[in-house]
Amino acid sequence: MITAIVLIHAEADTITEAAQAIADIDGVQEVYSCAGSIDLIAIVRIQSHEELAELVPGRISKVAGVRHTDTHIAFRSYSHADAESAFAIGIQDAD
Protein backbone atom coordinates (compact mmCIF):
# COMPACT_ATOMS: atom_id res chain seq x y z
CA MET A 1 0.00 0.00 0.00
CA ILE A 2 1.32 3.43 -0.95
CA THR A 3 0.44 6.44 1.19
CA ALA A 4 0.71 9.92 -0.27
CA ILE A 5 0.04 13.31 1.24
CA VAL A 6 -1.37 15.77 -1.27
CA LEU A 7 -1.11 19.47 -0.40
CA ILE A 8 -3.81 21.38 -2.24
CA HIS A 9 -4.17 25.09 -3.01
CA ALA A 10 -7.78 25.99 -3.76
CA GLU A 11 -9.79 29.06 -4.55
CA ALA A 12 -11.04 30.47 -1.24
CA ASP A 13 -14.72 30.42 -2.13
CA THR A 14 -14.63 26.76 -3.23
CA ILE A 15 -12.73 25.13 -0.35
CA THR A 16 -15.72 23.36 1.24
CA GLU A 17 -17.07 22.02 -2.05
CA ALA A 18 -13.61 21.06 -3.31
CA ALA A 19 -12.81 19.23 -0.06
CA GLN A 20 -16.01 17.18 -0.27
CA ALA A 21 -15.47 16.37 -3.96
CA ILE A 22 -11.90 15.24 -3.24
CA ALA A 23 -13.04 13.16 -0.24
CA ASP A 24 -15.47 11.34 -2.55
CA ILE A 25 -12.68 10.17 -4.88
CA ASP A 26 -11.72 6.49 -4.56
CA GLY A 27 -8.31 6.19 -2.91
CA VAL A 28 -8.66 9.39 -0.89
CA GLN A 29 -8.91 8.41 2.77
CA GLU A 30 -9.13 11.80 4.47
CA VAL A 31 -9.24 15.48 3.56
CA TYR A 32 -8.41 18.26 6.01
CA SER A 33 -8.96 21.98 5.66
CA CYS A 34 -6.19 23.85 7.42
CA ALA A 35 -4.69 27.22 8.24
CA GLY A 36 -1.51 28.45 6.67
CA SER A 37 -0.28 28.45 3.10
CA ILE A 38 -2.07 25.21 2.18
CA ASP A 39 -5.86 25.10 1.92
CA LEU A 40 -6.47 21.34 1.97
CA ILE A 41 -4.47 18.22 2.77
CA ALA A 42 -5.58 14.88 1.34
CA ILE A 43 -4.32 11.54 2.60
CA VAL A 44 -4.28 9.05 -0.26
CA ARG A 45 -3.79 5.30 0.03
CA ILE A 46 -3.49 3.36 -3.21
CA GLN A 47 -1.94 0.13 -4.47
CA SER A 48 0.50 1.39 -7.09
CA HIS A 49 2.41 4.41 -8.33
CA GLU A 50 0.43 4.15 -11.56
CA GLU A 51 -2.79 4.70 -9.58
CA LEU A 52 -1.23 7.74 -7.91
CA ALA A 53 -0.09 9.06 -11.30
CA GLU A 54 -3.72 8.91 -12.46
CA LEU A 55 -5.37 10.01 -9.21
CA VAL A 56 -3.61 13.31 -8.57
CA PRO A 57 -3.41 14.91 -12.02
CA GLY A 58 -6.38 13.04 -13.45
CA ARG A 59 -8.91 13.44 -10.64
CA ILE A 60 -7.83 15.68 -7.73
CA SER A 61 -6.32 18.43 -9.90
CA LYS A 62 -9.47 18.54 -12.02
CA VAL A 63 -11.82 19.21 -9.11
CA ALA A 64 -13.45 22.63 -9.49
CA GLY A 65 -11.54 25.23 -7.46
CA VAL A 66 -8.26 23.30 -7.19
CA ARG A 67 -5.44 25.56 -8.37
CA HIS A 68 -2.31 23.56 -7.55
CA THR A 69 -1.23 20.32 -5.87
CA ASP A 70 2.04 19.17 -4.32
CA THR A 71 2.32 15.43 -3.68
CA HIS A 72 4.57 13.74 -1.11
CA ILE A 73 4.97 9.96 -0.96
CA ALA A 74 5.39 8.50 2.52
CA PHE A 75 8.22 6.03 3.15
CA ARG A 76 7.45 5.03 6.74
CA SER A 77 4.77 5.69 9.30
CA TYR A 78 5.63 6.83 12.81
CA SER A 79 3.13 7.47 15.56
CA HIS A 80 3.04 8.13 19.28
CA ALA A 81 1.54 4.67 19.82
CA ASP A 82 4.40 3.02 17.88
CA ALA A 83 7.01 4.87 19.95
CA GLU A 84 5.37 3.95 23.26
CA SER A 85 5.15 0.27 22.34
CA ALA A 86 8.81 0.21 21.33
CA PHE A 87 9.89 1.64 24.70
CA ALA A 88 7.58 -0.74 26.58
CA ILE A 89 9.25 -3.90 25.26
CA GLY A 90 10.18 -6.12 28.20
CA ILE A 91 8.18 -4.17 30.74
CA GLN A 92 5.54 -6.27 32.47
CA ASP A 93 2.40 -4.92 34.07
CA ALA A 94 2.68 -4.48 37.84
CA ASP A 95 -0.89 -5.74 38.32
Secondary structure by P-SEA (a helix, b strand, c coil): cbbbbbbbbcccccaaaaaaaaaacccccccccccccccbbbbbbbccaaaaaacccccccccccccbbbbbbbcccccaaaaaaaaaccccccc
